[in-house]
Amino acid sequence: MTPQELSSEKDRFSTSFISLEEDFYTDLTLETYLDAISHNESVTPVVDSREETSAKHRGRALKNAVKKLTVMEFKGKEYVEEYVRCQYRAYCSPNTIRNSQQSLEAFLVYVQGTGRRDLEEIQRQDIEGFVEHQQDRGMKLSTVKTRLAIVKAFLRFMREKGLIGEEVFPWKLKIKLPDTLPRAMDPEHVDRLLAAPGSERDRAMIMLLLRTGMRIGELLNTRMADVSMTEQKITIYEAQKNHRGRVVYFFNDAKAALEKWLGKRDKRQEVLFYGPGGKILSYPAARMMFVKYIDRAGLSDKGYTLHSLRHTYATDLLNAGMPLEVLEKLMGHMSLDVTRRYARLKDKTKETEYFKAMAIIERGQKDGYEPCDRELQALLEETQLLPSHDQKLHEHP
């Protein structure tokens, strides 16, 4: 560094830091500063590319949410904007910010349609009416439940700020979802799907979804640095749905499909799977890819989705004897109760016992014994039940 450059850096150091609190930069002296720049060392913190990308997505989601709220004409919408900004500061995901804006915008539109002009005027019946309105529109019950949860969280935010009273909050308003079973693919249909023609990229995506149980959003965000071919595993640092990190593994057939794709992919790309021009694949693009595969396999009428591959993964592992506790970790579930749904889907013990019992009924015997006398069986049952009601038994003739 020349004397002129050194003098210039001294002046820049003085003007840059002289106004700051003295104890904040006790470790940053003129000597250490000059030593750093003389060795071409950066004095700015290193930003992780993954965190930088996440911050951009979150920032974009917040910007879009605020933009859509700006065009609304409703007194109190500024509280919605403040709420989504709080979510942004709390490091909520872009999906959370987006869903909050969409749900609360729908709520404001409904409340405005009831004749109210101010968010502080809402009553409990407005929340109840909003839920009925969403159901009348034919929305999925799970979507209505999600929107109700978002409205409740926002009303709690309003209540804490003293903008609405305790009587407005819908404490007892809940939506119970049907206890449905996961939709897994039949083994024969899986074989037909894997036999369908397609590109190396698309086949690798389907094989990984089927062998890792990853959510499609997790796979689309996977980077090459997250994949270990030697250990046959993928590290998910933060799941999209619940923000829980986990490690998943893939078997030999998925490894073979992935190796074929790695031999053709552009090594300059950071993400594992990408679209034309190196752009990150979107969910609609991945869905259309799967639909084409389903069409080629002749399974268009079966109602399978990308998520069916995840359900198939869990069902197959349970049928192979994997403990529920282990599957829970691999799936990234928050509760073991969620994982237990797959046990009901393919309960081989229950299935075996049913057909065994039906075979006995068909033969008219029970494990080698003669069928019991039905009149005697009825009498025994009556003998056991009536004393509990203080009734006397009549003598059997």
URCOR-V707709 format. One record per pair of residues at least 4 apart in sequence whose C-alpha atoms are under 6 Angstrom apart, sorted by the first residue. I is the first residue (numbers start at 1). GAP is how many residues later the second one is. D is the distance in whole Angstrom. If there is no record, write none. Layout:
[[I/GAP/D] [I/GAP/D]]
//
This chain:
[[12/4/6] [14/4/5] [34/4/6] [36/5/5] [37/4/6] [55/4/6] [58/36/5] [61/33/5] [65/36/6] [75/43/5] [76/42/6] [76/43/5] [87/5/5] [88/4/6] [95/4/6] [99/4/6] [100/4/6] [101/4/6] [103/44/5] [108/4/6] [112/4/5] [123/45/5] [124/44/5] [125/4/6] [135/4/6] [145/30/6] [158/5/5] [159/4/6] [159/5/5] [183/125/6] [184/124/5] [184/127/5] [184/128/4] [185/127/6] [192/105/6] [193/104/5] [196/100/6] [196/101/5] [200/61/5] [201/60/5] [204/53/5] [204/54/5] [207/47/5] [208/4/6] [208/46/6] [209/4/5] [209/5/5] [210/99/5] [210/103/6] [211/39/5] [212/36/6] [212/37/6] [212/38/5] [213/97/4] [213/100/6] [222/49/6] [222/50/6] [223/47/6] [223/48/4] [223/49/5] [224/47/6] [224/48/5] [226/8/6] [226/9/5] [227/7/5] [228/4/6] [228/5/5] [232/17/6] [232/18/6] [233/15/6] [233/16/4] [233/17/6] [234/13/6] [234/14/5] [235/12/5] [236/9/5] [236/10/5] [236/11/6] [237/8/5] [238/5/5] [238/6/5] [238/7/4] [239/4/4] [239/5/5] [239/6/6] [248/82/6] [250/4/6] [274/4/5] [274/5/6] [274/6/5] [274/7/5] [275/4/5] [275/5/6] [275/6/5] [294/5/5] [294/6/6] [295/4/6] [295/5/5] [304/4/6] [315/27/6] [317/5/6] [318/4/5] [328/5/5] [328/11/6] [343/4/6] [348/4/6] [360/5/6] [360/6/6] [365/4/6] [365/5/5] [365/6/5] [382/4/6] [386/5/5] [387/4/6]]
//
